[in-house]
Amino acid sequence: MYYDDYYDDFNAINQQQFYGQPSYFPAGEEITPMIAPPSFSPPIPAWQSGPSGIRRCINRNTYIWLRNRSSLWFFPTFVSRDVLIGFRWSRIGWTRSRINLRDIVSYQCF
């Protein structure tokens, strides 16, 4: 890896910190969802807690329960050590978003 590669990563991380939005998306790995998620809210699974194993949900509709007792449909496109990056479903459609992995209580992929 050359100096320029480190510099680009450093700039991407700094832009993310200053602007509050994830600015670093790995090239070629982001797939924008084309349809709405399922119209139901599944019950929280008793057997699965925490974010471990969430990598298998990449590019799949995923229902996520958060520590603040809220829940949402999410379409993850990238997982790092600390952050889940992808698209959050809202009334207006899919919007780019990120979730700290430590905020996830449970999840279920579809």
C-alpha positions, -999 to 999 in steps of 0.1 A, spaced: 0 0 0 14 34 -10 13 67 9 -15 80 -13 -37 51 -3 -32 59 34 -39 96 27 -71 88 9 -84 67 38 -74 94 62 -93 120 42 -124 98 40 -124 92 77 -120 129 85 -148 139 61 -171 114 78 -162 129 112 -168 165 101 -199 161 81 -215 133 102 -224 112 72 -205 81 60 -185 93 31 -164 62 26 -182 34 7 -161 6 -7 -161 8 -45 -183 -17 -63 -198 -32 -31 -228 -8 -26 -261 -20 -41 -290 3 -38 -322 -15 -29 -348 -14 -57 -379 -24 -38 -394 -17 -4 -388 -41 25 -415 -65 37 -445 -48 52 -444 -66 85 -423 -61 117 -410 -95 129 -409 -103 166 -374 -100 182 -356 -133 181 -348 -147 215 -318 -167 203 -298 -139 186 -284 -109 203 -257 -84 194 -241 -77 160 -219 -108 157 -226 -125 124 -243 -96 108 -219 -98 78 -241 -126 64 -269 -99 60 -250 -79 35 -272 -69 5 -303 -84 22 -333 -68 39 -325 -69 76 -347 -59 105 -327 -44 133 -336 -37 170 -315 -10 187 -306 -3 223 -329 28 224 -358 4 219 -365 15 183 -364 -9 154 -361 -4 116 -356 -20 82 -320 -17 70 -303 -28 39 -266 -32 49 -239 -28 22 -207 -28 43 -197 -38 78 -165 -26 95 -153 -34 130 -175 -6 145 -201 5 119 -228 -10 97 -233 11 65 -262 9 41 -297 21 36 -325 28 62 -361 25 52 -383 55 59 -416 69 46 -398 86 17 -379 54 7 -343 42 12 -318 67 26 -281 62 32 -273 57 68 -249 41 93 -254 23 126 -228 18 153 -226 -19 159 -226 -14 197 -261 1 194 -276 -31 179 -294 -54 203 -306 -80 177 -313 -84 140 -329 -108 115 -320 -111 78 -346 -118 51 
